[in-house]
Amino acid sequence: MFRLFNPIFSSFKKLFMEHYVEWGYLGLFVSSFLAATIIPLSSEIVLSILLANDYNFITSLSVATLGNLQTTIILSHLYP
């Protein structure tokens, strides 16, 4: 059953992940922000691709952390 949806899922993932990677650090922030919500998105893929493309490790990790943290702050104010 999973094999049936695998091509659909991988084309969906490829479509969105390529855009986030093209955006660089902003794409990493957005993907980390969305991954911390209920949207099923994997920001680790974007982080891995950016690191493989010689982006700075500390800056990439900081941007991903800030994206996750920003979501937590916003959601904690909306749903106390």
N, C-alpha and C positions, 0 to 999 in steps of 0.2 A: 504494500500500500504506500509506503514512504517513497518508493522508487517512482511512483506515478507523479508525486508532487515535487520531487527533487529538481527537475529541470525548471519548473515554474519558480521555485524558491531561489534557486541559484541565479536565475536571470533577474529576479527582483532585487536580490542582494547586490548583484554586480552593478545594476543600474544606479542604486542609491549610494553604494560605497564609492564608486568612481567619482561622483560629484563631491562627496565629502573630502576625498583625497585631493581633488583638484583645488579645493578651497584652502588647503593647508591647515594652519592652526585654527582658523575660524571653523572649518569643517570638522575638526576634531572637537572643538568646543560644542558645536551644535549636535554632533552625534553623541557626545557624552551627556549633554543635557537631555536629549530625547531618550537615551538608553536608561536613564535613571527614572523615567516615568513608566507607564504601563505599555508603551510602544515597544514592540519586540525588535530592538535594534542592537547590534553588536559594535560598540565603540572600540573594542579591543582590536578589531580588524583594521580600522582606520589608524589607530595608534601603531600597530605593527607595520603597516605599509609606510607610514610617515617615517618611522625609525629606520626601515630598510632603505628609504630614500635619503638617508643622511640628515634628517632633521635633528635638532638638538634634543638629547634625551631628557634633560632636566626641564626644559621649556615645554616639551610635549607632555611629560608627566604632570606638570603644573597646570597646563591648560585642561587636560582631561579631568584632573581633580577639581578644578574650579567649575567645570561644567556640571559635574555630579553634585558638588556642593551647592551651586546656585539652584538646582532643581529641588534639593532638600530644603533650602531656605524658603523658596516660594511655596512649596507644598505644605510646609509646617505653618505658614501664615494663612493659607487658605483653609486648611483642615487642622485646627488646633487640638 
